[in-house]
Amino acid sequence: MKTISLKIDDTIFEETEKILASIKISRNRYINEAIDSYNRIQQRMMLEERLRKESGLVRADSSIVLNEFENLLDNV
């Protein structure tokens, strides 16, 4: 495990402390779970963006192949 120091906005800290009091887990565990959750969201968003770009790259080729298949079916 790594030790870090960070600055948190007062309002975020106060809100977090209220939540921690009600769910009864340590601040450290809560922050670790929050970062893990945020990392998963960011990874998902990066994957979606990469898939969107790659989908755009193959879109033209897919259209060409589809047209060729349609032409073959029309000629049958």
N, C-alpha and C positions, 0 to 999 in steps of 0.2 A: 504494500500500500504506500501511496505517496501522500505527503502532507503538503497542503497548499494554504495560502492565505488569500482571502478575497474580500472585496468590499461589496456590501449589499445595501441597496437603498433602504432607508429607514422604514418606509411603508411596507416593502416586501418582507423585511425582517419581522416587523410586528405581526403581519398577517401570518407568516410562517410559524411564529411562536404560538399564536392562538390555535392554529391547526395542530401543531405538535402536542399541545396540552390536551386536546380532545382525542387524538388518535394514539397517544402514548407510545411513540417511538422516538428514538434519539434523533437529534438534529443531524448528526453525521449520516445516519441511515437514510433519513428523509432526503437529504441533499444528494446522496449517492443514487438513490432511486430516481430522483428528479432528473439528474444528469443522464442517467441510463435511458430513461424514457425519451428525453429530448434528443439524445444521440440516435435512437431508433427512428424517431420521426425524421430527423435530418437525413439519415441513410435512405429511408424510403423515398423522400423527396428527391434526393440525388439520383436514385435508381429510376424513378419516374421520368426525370428530365433526360437521363441517358437513353431510356427506351423511346421517349418521344423523338429525340434526335435521330436515333437509329431507324425508327419506323419511317421517319421522313426520308431517310436515305434510300430505303428499299421501296418506297411507294411508287416511284417512277418505273422501276424494274418490274414490280408486281403488275402494274397497269399494262405494260408491254406484253408480259406473259399471258395475262388474261385476254388481251385482244387477240393474241396468236391462237389461243385455245378457241375463242369464239369464231375466228376465221376458219379454223379446222372443222368445227361443228357445222358451220354454214355450208362448207364445201362437201359435206357427207351426204 
